Amino acid sequence: MTETLGGTILNALCRHRRYFLVFVGLLGGVLLMTGVGFLVIAPGTPAYTINVLNAVGLSVFLLVFGGLTVYCYRTDRRYA
């Protein structure tokens, strides 16, 4: 069976899907701590700007790895 490059990459990533749960949990925890930062950092300061950029970056990573985790667990393939 001929497999596409995207399928090959997904298969390689899904072999490590058990680690994605830990990574997604850690990302969620750090994102929660970033949210607490919004409560204590004054808006308009450089620290607030860095906190916003941190929250955006963490959110993107959480969406990507969360989606990949859901995809890997929903596909009922056995990965070597």
C-alpha positions in Angstrom: 0.0 0.0 0.0 1.4 3.4 -1.0 1.2 5.9 1.9 1.4 9.7 1.6 4.0 11.7 3.3 1.3 13.2 5.6 0.2 9.7 6.6 3.8 8.6 7.3 4.3 11.6 9.5 1.1 11.1 11.4 2.0 7.4 11.9 5.4 8.4 13.3 3.8 10.9 15.6 1.0 8.6 16.7 3.5 6.0 17.8 4.3 8.4 20.7 0.7 9.3 21.5 1.0 8.2 25.2 3.5 11.0 25.7 1.1 13.5 24.2 -1.3 13.2 27.1 1.5 14.2 29.5 2.5 17.1 27.2 -1.0 18.4 26.8 -1.5 18.2 30.6 1.7 20.2 31.2 0.7 22.8 28.5 -2.7 23.1 30.2 -1.1 23.6 33.6 1.3 26.3 32.3 -1.5 28.0 30.5 -3.5 28.1 33.8 -0.5 29.7 35.6 -0.3 32.2 32.7 -3.9 33.0 33.3 -3.1 33.7 37.0 -0.4 36.1 35.7 -3.2 38.2 34.1 -4.6 38.8 37.6 -1.4 40.1 39.1 0.4 41.9 36.3 -0.7 45.4 35.5 -1.9 46.0 31.9 0.4 48.0 29.7 3.6 46.8 31.3 6.2 44.9 29.3 5.6 41.9 31.6 1.9 41.9 30.6 2.9 41.9 26.9 5.1 39.0 27.4 2.3 37.2 29.3 -0.1 37.8 26.4 2.4 36.4 23.9 3.1 33.4 26.2 -0.7 32.7 26.4 -1.1 32.9 22.6 1.9 30.6 22.0 0.7 28.1 24.6 -2.8 28.1 23.3 -1.6 27.3 19.8 0.6 24.5 21.0 -2.3 23.2 23.2 -4.7 23.2 20.2 -2.2 21.5 17.9 -1.1 18.8 20.3 -4.6 18.4 21.8 -6.0 17.9 18.3 -3.2 15.4 17.4 -3.8 13.5 20.6 -7.6 13.3 19.9 -6.8 12.2 16.3 -4.4 9.5 17.4 -6.7 8.0 20.0 -9.8 8.1 17.7 -8.1 6.3 14.9 -8.2 2.7 15.8 -4.8 1.8 14.3 -2.1 -0.1 16.1 1.2 1.7 16.0 4.4 -0.2 16.2 
